[in-house]
Amino acid sequence: MSHLLSRSLFGFSKSDLTMALGYSTFADFLDKTLLKDSALPAAPNTWVTAVPAQSQQDDGSAGRWYTEMTSWWYSRMVNEGLNMREKMVLFFHNHFANERSKVVYPQNMYVQNQLFRKYAFGNFKQLVKDVSKDPAMLIYLDGNNSRGAGPNENYARELMELFTMGIGNYTETDIKQSAKVLSGYQVSGLTATFVASRWYTEATVTVFGKTAKFDINTLIDHIFDQKATAQFICRKLYQEFVYYKPDEVFVTKMAEVFRANNFEMKPLLKFLFTSDEFYKTEIIGSKIKSPTELLVGSAKLLQVKTPDLNNFYELARTLQMQLFQPPNVAGWPGQREWISSTTYSYRGGFTDSLLTGKRYNGVAVTSKLDPIPFARTFTTSEKANEFVDEIVGLALRFPLSDTRRKFLLDTLLDGTIVANYNTFTANTDARVNKFLKALMRLPEYQLC
């Protein structure tokens, strides 16, 4: 369960784990909580319905709104409970990567973000159809104002290369013909409108050997009829939630399930989370946490209910994962790319800030851990050895060596002996903080 929560959520607290284990069956947990559908959340503010205008850039409103929307999304993650939806929203944001530097207005990006939320456990084929007409995507990949007589090919190329099929499963001719079909949309304000006079005029086009008068829906249906499509999406899900080096035999099994369920996400996720593959020993603790997983998960672990979201925003930029600003259309590559001599140091600076109340640069944060009440939520709080083991078991998925464990115990004791340790003696708050700081700076803590 700890492994499942580590991968399907942005981390978890002791109470989250207890609650998850309280369900009568694992199927109940999946159906009633982890993969449960729910209503879309309220918007961050009324600006989401404001018609985009140049004045919003000129007076800085667009930038402030992007910051507010980012904090709103972080808040959704921190308060996700035991539901996987926000993790899927981030997966789709990285899959259909759009950059705020080009999608200038946050109103458009908000619509897209809610679209990902709507389809988090829904039909992936329909999501692709809706994304193809999404204003943010039309702006980002130049579908806006693309005309059938001379279509822009950017979206058609990325639709096949990055969003559905992968390199090697289509030709340049397929891209050129598909670009005609995908033309005709024009963004106006918050919506996109199909203008028939801007569409292609040929009687038919040929894509993957099939000749027809395709429209967006029938073209995407045709793309999903190709065997490579289910395989490609399932491979990407495997790399995100299981291991960065895909097991192609298991990916093929996932693809069979995906096709059999008409590309619905929920049956596929249930198949994955009930498979032996997902729980293999070598899989557990093998993923390097993304900056978002580190930021949100650390706050959840320490039960910091209202973390400083401005701190999240600033550190995410430093850690190279600014939400709504992936590096390019391929998204964040992840895994080893998250760690460098610079980012590793700043990761430790962030987790320190949850304990010290100050950022790496000395600026105060708005909330921090109160160590003694936190420690006392554990039944082992008055027994140093057992307390270390319980916290380690909660916080780390990668096995800890005896040497590392002794280091953590010595850090908690800070000169005293095991028999004299308890949370009622002087300076125990500093000891607990020092122990947690050391724990969260470990290489093992960077893994989930």
N, C-alpha and C positions, 0 to 999 in steps of 0.2 A: 504493500500500500504506500509506503514512503517513496518508493521508486516511482510508482504511478503518479502520485501527487507532485513529485519533483518535475516530471516531464509534462504532465497535462495542465498544470497550474503554474503560476509565477511563485513557486515556493509555498510553504505552509507553516502553520504554527502548531504547537502542542495540542491546542484545543481543536484545530482542524483535523489533525490525525485521529484524535479520540472520536470525533464526530463521524469521520469516515468509517472507522472500524465498528461503529455502533449499528450499522445496517444489518438486517437479518441475513441478507444474501448479497453477494457481490453484484448480481444482476440488478438488485434493487438500488444499490449505490450508483451504478451506471445510469439507470433509467430515471431515477427520481432526483438525482443531484448532478453528477458529473456532466451528463449529456442532455440535461433537461432544457427544453425550450422555454424562453421567457420573453416578456414584452421588451421592446426596445427602450433604453433609458431616455430620460428627458435630456433635451439639448443643453449644452453648456451655457447658452445665453440666447437672447433674442436676435443677435446679429446673424445667426445662421440663416435667417430668411431675408436678410438685406440683399438687395440686388447688387452684385459686384460693380464697383465704380472706381475710377482712377483716384478720386479724392481719398479713398480708403488706404491707398498706398501713400499718397502725398502726406497725409496727416499721421501716418504710423499705425492706423487702426488695424490694418491687415496683419502686421507683425504682432501686435498685442493680442489679437484674436487667435492667432496661431499658438501663442504661448498659453493662452487660456484653454484652448482646446487640448493641448498636450497635457496640461495639468488635469483636465477633466478625464482624459483617457487613463492617465496614471491612477487617478482616484478609482476608476472602474476596476483596474487591475488589483489595487490594494484591497478593495472591498469585494472581490470576486467570490468570496466564500469558497465553496467546493465545486464551482461550475467552470467548465472549460471554455466557455464562449470567448472570453477576451484573448485567450491564448490562440484561438483560431483566427480571431480578427487580426492579430499581429502576423500570423502565418500568411494570411491572404494579403495583408499590406506589404509583406516582403515578396510574395509571389507576383502580385500585380503592382510592382513597385512604381510609385509616382513621387516626384520631388516637389516640395513646396516652392522651390526657387523657380520652377516653371509653371506649376499650377498656383498662380500667384495668390488667389483668393481662398481663404480658409473655408468659406461657405461651400465651395465646390468639393474640397477635400473632406469636409464633414459629411456631405451626402454620400461620398464613396465609403467612408469609414462605417457609416450606418448600414450601407449595403452589405459590407462584409459581415457585420453583426447579424443582419437578417438571414444570411445564408451560412452562418457558422457551422450548423449541423444539417444544412439543407442540401439542395440539389446543385451539384457543382456545374453541371452543364448549363443550367438556367443562370447561374451566377456569371458564367462566361458570356452568355448572351446579354445579360444586363450590363456587365462591365464594358462590353463592346459599344454600348450606347451611353455610357456614363460621361457626363461633361468633363470631369477631371481627367479621365483617360483620353477623351477626344482632344483635349488641350495638350496633354503631356506628349502623346505620340502623334500629334499633328493630323488627327482624323477630322478635326474641325475644319470645315470648308473644303474637304477633299472631294474632288469632282470625278465622276466616272470617266470623263474624257481624258483626264490626265491625273489619275489618283496618286495620293501620297501613299507610299508602300510601308511606312514605318510600323503602323499597327499590325498590318497583315503579317509582316516579318516576325514581330515579337509575339503575336498571337500563336504562331506555330513554333517558333524557336524556344520561347521562355514560358509561355502560358499553358500550352496544351500538348505538344508532341516531342519537342527536342530536336536538336540538329541531326540531320541524316535521314529524316523521315518525310521530306518534302523537297520540291525543286524550286528554282527561281521562277519558273513558269507558274507553279502553284501560287506563289506569293503575288505575282503580278496580276493573275486572274482574280485572286481573292480580294486584292486591293480595290478592284472595280466594284465588287459586291459590297464591300464595307464602306463605300463612299456614300455621299448624300446627306450626311448629318451636319447640322450647324448648331453651335452652342450660342444660346442667347440667355445671358444672366445665369440663372440656376438650373436651366433645363436645356435639353438637346432636342432639336426638331428634325424630322426627316423631310427633306425637300426633294420631291420626285424629279424635278428638272435637273438636279445635280447628280442624279444616279446614272449608272451605265445604261447605254441604249442598245447594246448588242442583244440579239435574240437569246444567245446562250454564252456561257463560258465553261471551260473545262478545268476541273480541279481534282487531283488524284485519280485521273482517268475517267471521271464521270462528267458528262456534259448535260447542263441544265440551266434554266433561268433561276439561279440561286438568289435568295435574299439572305439577310444575316442569320435568321433562324435555321434555314435549311443548310446553309454553309457550315454552321457550327454543329448541327446534327451530323453532317457528313464527316467533319473532323473527328467527332466522337465515335463514329463508326470505324475509324482506323484503330487497329490493335495497339499501336504505339501510344495512343493518348492515355488510356487507363494506366498503362505501364509507367509512363512518364510522371503522372501525378502521384501515383502510389510510391514511386521511387523517391520523390521529393518529400512526401510525408514521412517515409521511413527515415530519410536523412535528418529530418527535423526532430522526430520524436523517438527514434530508436538509436541509429548510429550513422555517422557521416559517411561510412563506407557501406553501401547497400548490399544486402544479400539478395541477389537477383532471383534465386529460387523462391524466397519468401515474397519478394515484390510481385512476382507472377501470381502467387496465391492471393495477394491483396487485390491485384488487378481483376482477377476472376470474380471476387466478391463484389468489387466496385461495379463491374459491368452487370452482374446478375441483379444488382439492386438499383439499376438505372442511374448510376452515378450519384447516389445519395451518400452524404458524408457520414451520417450517424451509424448505419450498419457497418461501414468500413472501419470507423473508429472503434466500435464494439468488437469487431473481429480482431483488430490489432491489440486491444487492451485485454483480451481474453486468450491471447495466444501464448504459447510457451516461448516463442521467439523474443517477445517483448521483455520477458523476465529472466533471460539468460544472465548468468553471473557476470560474464564479460561485458554485458551491455550496461549494467548498473554502475553509475559513477563514471561513465565514459564520455560524457558530453561536457564541453566547456560552457559554462553559463554565459549567455549573452549579457550585455550590460543591463538590459531591461530585467532579465531574470535576477541579476545580482541586486539591483536597486530595490525592486519591489519585494523580492524574496527575503532580503535581509530585514526589511521593515516588518514583514509578516512574521518571520522567525522570532524577532524580538518583541512582537506584539506592540509595536509603535503604531497606534491607531491613526494618528494624524501626522504622518511624516511631512517634512518640509518639501513640498513638491517643486519649489523653485530650485532647491538643491538637486533634486532629481534631474530637472531640466538642464542645469548647468553641467552636472557631471556626465549626463548622457552625451552631451556634445564632446566633452573631453575624452570620453571612452569610445567615441566614434559610432554612436548609435542614436543620433537625434531622430526622434519619431517624426514622420512626415518628410524626412530628408535622407532617404537611402542614397548610397553613393552613385547609383546609376540604375538603369532599367532592370538590371539583373538582381538588384537588391543587395543585402548584406551577405557576403560569403560565409561568415560565421566560423565556428570552431577555432582553429589555431589563429585565425586572423584577429580574434578578439584580444589576444595576449601579446604584449610587447613589453620591453623594459619600462616604457613610459606608462602604458595603460595599467600594468600590474600594480605599479606604485599608487596610481590614482584610485584603483579599486580599494586598496587598503585605506587610503585617505577617506573614501566614502564610508566604509563600514566603521571606521574610527568615529566619524561625525555622528553616527547614531548613538554612540556611547559617551562622547565628550561634549556634544552640543556645539562643536565648532568644525567648520570645514577645514580642509588642508591649508587654506590661506588665512585662517584665523577668524573668518566671518562667522557669526553665530547662526545656528539653525533654529527653527521655531519649535522643534520638539526633539526629545532624546529619551533614552531608556532610563527608567528608575530601577536600578539593579536589584535592590533587596526585594521589593514586591514581585519582580519578575522571577527571581530565584525561588521564592516561596510558592510559586505556582507549581513547582515540582516537588513531589513527595520525598525526593532524595536530597532536598536542599540543605539539610543539616549534616549530611555525610559526604565528605569531600570526594572520595573514590567513586561512590555511586552517582553523585551529582555530575561529575565529569563524564562518566559513561553515558548517563541519560542525555546530556546535552550533545555529546558527540554523536550518539545514535540518532538524535533528532536532526542535527545540522549537517551531517556528512553522509554521503552515499559511498564515497571511495574508502576502502578499508584503511584504518589508521595503524601505523606501526607502533610497537611497544615503546620505542624511543620517543615518538611524537606524543603518545599518550602521557608518558612520564613528564615530558616538557610541559604539557598543559596542566597536569596535576601540580607540578612544582610552581607554575605560574599562579594558579589559584591559591595555593598555600602561602606563597610569598614570604617564606621564612618561618612560618609556624609549622606545627606538626598535625598530622591527620586527626589525632585524638582531640586536639584543641580547636579544630575548625567548626564554626557554626555561624549562622547569619546574624547572631545577636551580639557578637563581639565587635569592638571598635575596628574601623577601617575595612570591614568586610565588603562594603559597597565598592571600595576601590579595588579590592581583590577580585570581585566578580567582574568588574569592568575590565580589568587587566587580562583576566582569563578569556573573556569573550573577544576582546580585541585580538589576542594572540590566535584564538581559534579561527576568527574570520579573516585573518591575514594568511592562513595556511594555504599552500597550493591546493590541498584537498578540498578546501571550501569553494574553490573556483569551479568545481565539478558538480554535476548533478546527474 
